Amino acid sequence: MRISCLLLATGLPIAGVFAQDTALKTQTMGNIQSHYAEYKSIALQIWDYAEVGYKEVKSSALLQKTLADNGFAVKSGVAEIPTAFVASYGSGSPVVGILAEYDALPGLSQQAVADKMPLEGRAAGHGCGHHLFGTASVAAGIEIKKLIEEKKLHGTIRVYGCPAEEGGSGKVYMVRAGLFNDVDVVIHWHPGAENSVTLTSALANKSAKFRFHGLSAHAAMAPDKGRSALDGVEALDYMVNMMREHIPQETRIHYVITNGGKAPNVVPDLAEVYYYVRHPKKDEVVRIFDWVTKAAEGAAMGTQTTVDYEVIGGTHDLLLNKSLADDMQRNLVRVGGVRYTAAEMEFAKKIQASFTYKVPAIETAGQIESLKKEVDAGGGSTDVGDVSYVVPTVGLEAATWVPGTPAHSWQATACGGTEIGTKGMMVAAKTMALTAIDCFTNPALITRAKEEFRKDKGDYQYKALLGDRKPALNYRD
């Protein structure tokens, strides 16, 4: 079917169709590589900004300016989020979207060196590589725009500027606002320690801040007159930890006490704990989260305090699309992995020496992992999941970190500030652009992807797990 569609469109013989396809993709990879220095500069600037969720003012502005300077029409402040944007070029179908992220993580300040050395005066760092994520997506979008402008492709390309992926659920609000309703396919990627197409689902997630309210009093002279909000937090934490024996083993629950009082000799009248609840299935996440809220009510009763909670985020699991993944896999193999220089090998060896577990060979950064579908094997969560429930979605991981490096670590932050990160970023940019080309030139690919999407989604009607709340713009405060 692909050959017949291309023949109708071009009038070329079969050999000519494949030659044209190969030439276009070769040109695309070369064009992206020719802008290596420019994209490296953008990524490192965002790495230096290190802005956390919903506060990515400079990072978002830089990506928006880059797109606008390259001919995109940019709409900023979408979905009631000041740092979210949609950049568009072209007209008509197909409409292909590329996701871009750019938020940093608190507590992961780090220099671009192979020893743990935080940057003085900075609290956040790009320990998940979103500075690379956003830049590569913009690079791929710009290349597709050029091909549309040159009449080599026909349709619409969109780059979605998606803030606060790290717990802020930015894409959920964008989905809820209908920004993906007319999109045919969405493409994304994520920094990592290997090169692979994403065919592993993510964990659905619901998060909230529980705030306990008590009565202040002198902790030594009048403890009987006080009621400790911190006691309420600790009682909740104790009950949730007992819950772990009685919930499905795939469940993940994490918490941090974000406010435990100000002084030991003052009974705290306010305390707060921030919870994540995760599970492979969205319905199970809701059930377990509701159980946590009941535990909070019990904790308040037992400590004679009161409690309220604010839902901060909520994301779906990832709906996989094998049709698109197969296509992206072919393109990733064509692009290839990352090769290190001698100096980068020494850096990589030093990074690996900081780990306490067995690590893969450094050379695996140059390999492409085989495609393997694992629906329930995801260990993390992403708001890309919500996008995947409204439009067929496909993504990849590229080796921007030394093999064996975990996300959300100082080692990941360090790698992201080096050529190792930039090289992996270019692998992602090229692979996304080649996959987008296939979506524009092969109508049958989109048809198959949509048929698979409808079958796997079934009769489920999308509903945001975080309800109808407005974006939690201050969730990092």
C-alpha angles and dihedrals in degrees: 000000000000092000093048092049092051093046091053090050098045108022088222125138117253094265089050092052093054092043090052092048092050093046093050093050093045089051091049095052091047093049093051092047091051088064094051095120093049095050092043089055092051093048094049091048090056089044087056093047090054094183118179127227118312089000096079093117098141095036093052092045092053093052092044091051091048091053094043091049087055095054104269122139103233125202112191133193093035123168090021090292116123094207097045121096145169120215118194139185132175132017141255130015143011100043110198120188128200120197122223126191129187112165123124131214127250117244097022103101108151140156120237092260134107095247126073102264118150118211109253114248095014126102102181134060141178096258091153096045098240091148085066092041094057095043096049091049091051090048092052091046093051092051092051089048090056091052091050090048090051090051091242090118131029127209139046130310121197131186113202115208102213118189131193101021088154098084098316097093093219095167091052091066090046091052091046090052090057096245092140098042096107098036119116100196135004123208126195142155141194135214114250148140098274142035112251143131112250109250096143119094125235130233118263110237140197122184136185144169113235114205121196122199123203141150126282121229140149104284093217106029100038112012091143090063093055133076113202118228087193089060087058091052092047092047090052092049091050093051093047090051089054089050090064091080091058105043128082111284093237089065120109122197122180133173143177127195102236095180122022099162132281107256134019093229093056119074101233114244091188131040132162136197125189116216136193121194117191137179135153090251123060094214091055091050090056092049094050093043089054088052089055090053090054089051088053091053090050092048090053092049093049094050097038091241131118128239139200130173139208120211105228103179146352131185137182127236115261117272104215125218114202094185092061093038092056090053094047090048091059090050094047090052088051093051094045131202137287127292120203127216119229090263091049090050090056091048090049093051091052092049091050091050088063092063123091096210139062112285132202121254112279089234090069087082085076095051132087116226118229119253113261126167115223110167099183102031100091118126101187138046132236137179087228081085091072091051090051090059093059103036135018106271136191134180147168142209120230128198102254092143132055109273110272094029114135121220118252093036135119087244091059090049091050094049091049090061093056140068087265089069094042094051092053090047090058091052088057095045092052094045093050092048093050091048090050090052089056090051091053097044102037114057090178090064092058091044091054092045092052093047090052091046093053092047095049095042092050116177094332112133112209116249124171113245090216092061122218098321118135119251111294093235094169099044091119093055 
